[in-house]
Amino acid sequence: MANILNGNETLAREMRKPDMREFKGRPIFLLPDGFKAEIHEELLENPPRKKGVIRLHDTESFIKFVKQEGSLASCRIYIEADYQEGNIGFTAIINDHETEKPNWRDYRALYQPQQSVEWQRWISHAGKMLPQADFAQFLEGNNKDITSVEGMPTGAQVLAMALNFESKQEVIVKSAIRTQSGTVTFAYSDHEDANTIERMEMYKGFSLGLAPFFNGQGFRLDTRLKYKHMPNLGKVLFWYELDRPDLILEKATQAMIEKVKNDAGFPIFYGSPG
């Protein structure tokens, strides 16, 4: 009786086994109704191969990871870049198709550079009209980004100008005169003594030293200081404009691409890897 039961259990197990065959060199399973085949790689001591998506946060980490994991036979780097907006994405497919052999393409490293806080701050405030005291406070709080360039005021000089603006926020501005050197001189008087005329000078602009991307290369970005005299109120609104920040973003993006090209050493393609 036991032998019969054992024989039936063996037969049942055999019936439940999938019928594995090949179709044009590919393995297929023929399963009876009511059954399905499942693969449980998590039960193995180690995965049969590497796969997954790794997200890196800076250029050096991306290059280091790709060099460590990739090979010239199967590693490809794809780049999608919008120069004007400064949006750039790197995708390294570690197990990409080889010249004579297809591959799984499911082991990838992604890197999307983030714009720096300093860059975003100066971009977001450009063109924003501010009262004298607020404009002075902005310049004072971000003075470290101003760089010394020949023909432009130093950070210390811009800071002194900002402090001067701030200390005279309650004065009445009588006039604004642009000088031959390009600076603007404001004539103002105190509320308590309207007959006393003093002067306050504003530079025509200054230069910034900014890295558009986090941990990226720094570039020079020039500004132009602007004002709007409101005679009826005796006040002046100030703002600044940036000189072609899109070109700086393009330079920063190209510099990053060149660094990846040179340091990673793998084939580069412009476009989406799919």
TARA-V974108 format. One record per residue. SS is DSSP state (h for helix, s for strand, l for the rest). OMEGA is omega in whole degrees, -180 to 180 (none if undefined). Layout:
BEGIN
SS|OMEGA + SS|OMEGA
END
This chain:
BEGIN
l|179 + h|-180 + h|180 + h|179 + h|179 + h|180 + h|179 + h|178 + h|178 + h|179 + h|-180 + h|179 + h|180 + h|-180 + h|-179 + h|-180 + l|177 + l|177 + s|-178 + s|178 + s|177 + s|176 + s|-177 + l|177 + l|-180 + s|180 + s|175 + s|178 + s|173 + s|-175 + l|175 + l|180 + l|178 + l|-179 + l|175 + l|179 + l|179 + l|177 + l|-179 + l|-179 + h|-179 + h|179 + h|178 + l|177 + l|177 + l|176 + l|-180 + l|179 + l|179 + l|173 + l|-180 + s|-179 + s|179 + s|180 + s|-179 + s|-173 + l|175 + l|-173 + h|-178 + h|-180 + h|179 + h|-179 + h|-179 + h|-179 + h|-178 + h|179 + h|-178 + h|-173 + h|-171 + l|174 + l|-178 + l|-178 + l|-169 + l|-177 + l|178 + s|178 + s|-180 + s|-176 + s|170 + s|-173 + s|170 + s|-172 + l|-176 + l|-179 + l|-179 + l|177 + s|-178 + s|179 + s|177 + s|173 + s|175 + s|175 + s|-175 + l|-179 + l|179 + l|178 + l|174 + l|-175 + l|-177 + l|-175 + l|176 + l|-178 + l|-173 + l|176 + l|-178 + l|174 + s|-169 + s|173 + s|-178 + s|176 + s|176 + l|-177 + l|178 + l|177 + s|-176 + l|179 + h|-179 + h|180 + h|-179 + h|-178 + h|-179 + h|178 + h|-174 + h|-179 + h|-179 + l|178 + l|-178 + l|-180 + l|-178 + s|171 + s|-173 + h|-176 + h|-179 + h|178 + h|179 + h|-180 + h|177 + h|179 + h|-180 + h|-177 + h|-177 + l|-176 + h|-177 + h|-180 + h|-179 + s|-176 + s|-179 + l|180 + l|-179 + l|-180 + l|180 + l|178 + l|177 + l|177 + h|180 + h|-180 + h|178 + h|178 + h|178 + h|177 + h|-180 + h|179 + h|177 + h|176 + h|-175 + h|-177 + h|-176 + l|-176 + l|-177 + l|-177 + l|176 + s|180 + s|-178 + s|-177 + s|176 + s|-175 + s|177 + s|-178 + l|180 + l|-179 + l|179 + l|177 + l|178 + s|178 + s|178 + s|174 + s|-177 + s|177 + s|180 + l|179 + l|-175 + l|-180 + l|-175 + l|-178 + l|-179 + l|-178 + s|174 + s|-176 + s|180 + s|-174 + s|177 + s|177 + l|180 + l|179 + l|177 + l|-178 + s|177 + s|171 + s|-172 + s|169 + s|-178 + l|-177 + s|178 + l|-179 + l|-178 + l|-179 + l|179 + s|-180 + s|176 + s|177 + s|-177 + s|177 + s|173 + s|179 + s|-178 + s|178 + s|174 + s|-180 + s|179 + s|-173 + l|-178 + l|-179 + l|-176 + l|-177 + s|176 + s|172 + s|-177 + s|172 + s|177 + s|174 + s|-180 + s|-177 + l|176 + l|177 + h|179 + h|179 + h|178 + h|177 + h|179 + h|179 + h|-179 + h|179 + h|180 + h|178 + h|179 + h|178 + h|179 + h|179 + h|178 + h|179 + h|-174 + h|-172 + h|-179 + h|175 + l|-180 + l|179 + s|-178 + s|176 + s|177 + s|-180 + l|-179 + l|-179 + l|-179 + l|none
END
